[in-house]
Amino acid sequence: MSNRYILGDVVVRLKVGMLGHFSNVYIPRTTISMDLVKILYQNGLIRGFYLDFVRDQILVYLKYHLGNPVLKDIKIVSRPGKRAFWTLNKLSLKYNLRNFSGFYILSTSRGLLTSHQCLLSYRIGGEVLLKIKY
């Protein structure tokens, strides 16, 4: 599992699950995927999750509203070959210029945080991992 890009694997599994209207999907159980699932749950984009210790994976229950997935799109911003580090200033500029209903997920010195938390609570920047639309 160390040779794969875990975040890319998680994103693809979530996208396939949403497009196929699956009720749940399994994703690899790692620290970063666990933090990502917690953020998605706290923002109301998934119904819940369950740690399956037998399969060593996380079972993610996807959420739908009127037959459409609540999580519209999830895109990778920072890749292994091209990292995207944003300061607080750049984050506020990018966030205000792009009027979209969603947020970014950043890897910071305080762990994985949403762009809302980075801008309003902690006032820090970091590596932008994902762009989430809902």
Secondary structure, DSSP 4 states (H G I P E B T S, - for coil): -TTS-HHHHHHHHHHHHHHTT-SEEEEE--HHHHHHHHHHHHTTSEEEEEEETTTTEEEEEE-EETTEES--EEEE-S-SSS--EE-HHHHHHHHHHS--SEEEEEEETTEEEEHHIIIIII---EEEEEEEE-
